[in-house]
Amino acid sequence: MLTYPCGVSTPSSSAWRELGGLLRRADFRRLFGVRLAGQFGDGVFQAALAGSVLFNPDRQTEPVAIALGFAILLLPYSLLGPFTGILIDRHPRRNVLLWANITRAAVLVGVSIVLWTGGRTWPFLLLALVAVAVNRFILGGLSAGLPHVARDRELVTANALSPTAGTVVLTIGVGAAVGLRTIVDSGDVGYAVIVLVAAGAYLVSGVLAGRFPVPALGPDHDDPTARLETLRSVVRGMVAGAQHLAERRAAGYALLTVGLGRIAFGVTTMALLLLYRNTLDGSDLFPGGDTGLGQVVLATGFGAFLAAVITPGIVRRISRRTWMTGLLVVSAVAWPVVVAVPETPAVVAVALVAGLASQGVKILVDAGVQSDVDDVYRGRVFALYDMLFNVCVVSGLLIGAFGLPTSGRSWPVFLGVAAGHLLLAAWVARWTTRYGWAVVSVATPSSGKPDSGPRHDLSASH
């Protein structure tokens, strides 16, 4: 049976009250703005990247080459990730967010120059790799810094609002890039202009991060294992983070849940790319091609927004276990519809449902991990999170590249995706029950002490 703090009349009113409390604090709004500006830039840049490579007649590639391209963009972060986590736990996260945003804006200026001069694909992808790598510092810093601007009992609501709103704004960025492409040059010069827009958004994100006092986002305490001077110290720091995660078994299983789900994400992403490039013709309302794929991204973002709206209230009525397993079952039912009904309206509808389900699970995982893991280890834990995320996405893309026909339609592959979601749902139901993740606690899980508020409350002075 769930219990509620004094003064809370219903689960829904509690969620809305927490949301209002978060938005009234200047420190939370500022970190929220850092995320929104940056992820708008991410959406614009990712649309330019996809359009200039996947749907450019001069650069179109085969599925395996597409998967390898994603691998080049994502997997090197598996080597960078440990350094990211150590940096986030060793140095002020405000400075990390500030300088990482400035760096990626500068890199995107280089990307724009390469496109403007009609450069080859590989220099373009190499600079894109750098931009993606720098972005991981930012995402890790945002996740590790969030508990400093939200109380422990508010973390589910904060994770419903902040990362999910970021996903929605990312999809808006995709839509903005698609709109810009209709009014600028349709070739590389037009994509160069779009990339500059993304660079401008990154600069805005950096300016907002710079408005925080240096210690505002942590880390609270120095960890002697978290040093950057030698490779040995990096390994020691990451081992310490992994050992801490092993002690917090529920947090480890939660990260693994999201990672395994990303394998299916990789498979379905490859399928959608092939469907919109080779199979779906579309209509005026639901087009094919890169415009239609952008519509799918927008639908996914809207589904993520719905997850943010309904998840905090739902997990107070039922449980984290029931909601997470239910969302995974919904994903299992939804994805085969893409093969059964190969029409653009059906694909957009599936994308919306899948976006809701995927983001709903991630909201609960992020909140639980942030609450379960000690602050001094959060940067390294989220670096491990990103490493797992990237490896699983690329694995799914490779499975899709080798297992899917050029049409993107395959009953064995999509039934495999459905079966994988059902097995994952059964496993989640088991470990959430065993490790006490069935409900959302209003106390600090790592200490058992009552929630005392954000680590730094800057609203009074800013």
C-alpha positions, 0 to 999 in steps of 0.5 A, a space after each residue: 500500500 502506498 502512503 503519501 506525505 501529510 497534506 497530499 490529498 491525491 496522487 495527481 495533486 502531489 505530482 502537480 504540486 511537486 512540479 509547481 515547486 520545482 518550477 518556482 526554484 530559480 536553480 531548477 529553471 536554470 538547469 532546465 534551460 541549459 538542457 532545453 537549449 542544448 537539446 534543441 541544438 541536438 535536434 537541429 544537428 541530428 536532422 542535418 546529419 541524417 539528411 546530409 548522409 542518409 537522404 542525400 542522393 550523392 551519399 546514400 549508403 547501404 544498411 551495414 554502412 549506416 550501422 557502421 557510421 553510427 558505430 563510429 559516432 557512438 562507440 568511441 565514447 565507450 573509451 571516453 566515457 570513463 574520463 567523462 565520469 571522472 571529470 564530472 565527479 572531480 571538477 565543478 559540473 557547472 564548469 563542465 556544462 559551460 565549456 563543453 557547450 562552448 566546445 561543441 558550438 566551435 566544433 559545429 562551426 567546423 562541421 558547417 565549413 566542411 559542408 559549405 565547401 562540399 567536403 567529403 563524408 568522412 571529415 564531416 563524420 569525424 567532426 560529428 564524432 567530436 560533437 557527439 563525444 562532447 555532448 556526453 559530458 553535458 548529458 552526464 553533467 545534467 543527470 549528475 547535477 539534477 539532485 542538487 536542484 530537486 529534493 529526493 522525493 521530487 526526483 521522479 517528477 524532475 526526471 519526468 519533466 527535465 529529460 523528457 522536455 529535453 526530448 520533446 525540444 529535441 524533436 522540435 529542433 528536428 522539425 525546425 531543421 526540416 522547416 529550414 531545409 524548405 527555405 534554404 539551399 537543399 544541398 550541402 550549403 543549406 545543411 551548413 546553415 542548419 548546423 550553424 543554427 545548432 551551434 547558436 543553440 549550444 552557445 545559449 546553453 553555455 551562457 545559461 550554465 555559466 550563470 550558476 555559481 561554480 559549486 552549485 551542481 556539485 560534486 559535494 566532496 572530493 573523491 581521492 580515486 577520481 583523478 585525471 592525471 593518469 590512465 591508472 587513476 581513471 581505471 581506479 576511479 571507474 572501478 570504484 564507481 562500478 563497485 559502488 553500483 554493484 553494492 546498489 544492486 537495484 540501480 545496476 539492474 535498472 541501468 541494464 533494463 534501459 540498456 537491453 531496451 536500447 537493443 530493440 531501439 537500434 533494430 527499430 531505428 534501422 527498420 524505420 530508416 529503411 522503410 522511409 527511404 525505400 518502402 513508404 510512399 506516404 501522403 500529403 498528411 503523412 509523407 515519406 522520405 526524410 520529412 516523414 522520418 522527421 514526423 516519426 521523430 516528432 511523434 516519438 517526442 510527443 509520446 515522451 511528453 505524454 510519459 512525462 505528464 502521466 508517469 508521476 501520478 501513475 506510479 503513486 497510484 500503482 507502482 513502479 513495477 507495474 508501470 514499467 512492466 506494463 510499458 514494456 508489454 505495450 512496446 511488445 504489442 505495438 512494434 509488429 504493427 509496423 509490419 502488419 500495416 506498412 502505412 505511414 499513419 500506422 508507423 507514426 502511431 506506433 512511434 508515439 506509443 513506443 516513445 511513451 513507453 520507452 521514456 516512461 521506463 527511463 524516467 523511473 530508472 533515472 530517478 531511481 539511480 539518482 536517488 540510490 547512488 551517492 553523489 560522489 559516484 553519480 558522474 561515473 555511474 552515468 558514464 557507465 550508463 552512457 557506455 551501456 546505452 551506446 553499445 546496445 544501440 549500435 548492437 541493435 543497429 547491426 542486428 537490423 542491418 544484417 537481419 532486415 531486408 532493404 524494405 525494412 519489413 521483416 516478421 521474424 525481426 519484429 516478432 523478435 523485438 516483441 519477444 524481447 520486450 516481453 522477456 524484459 518485462 518478466 525480468 523487471 517484474 522479478 528484480 523490482 519486487 526483490 530489491 524494493 523498487 515496487 514503490 516510490 519512496 519519499 525518503 532518501 534510499 541511500 541513507 534512510 533519512 528523511 528528505 531534506 531538500 536539494 543539495 544547493 538551494 540557490 533560489 533565494 540568492 538568484 
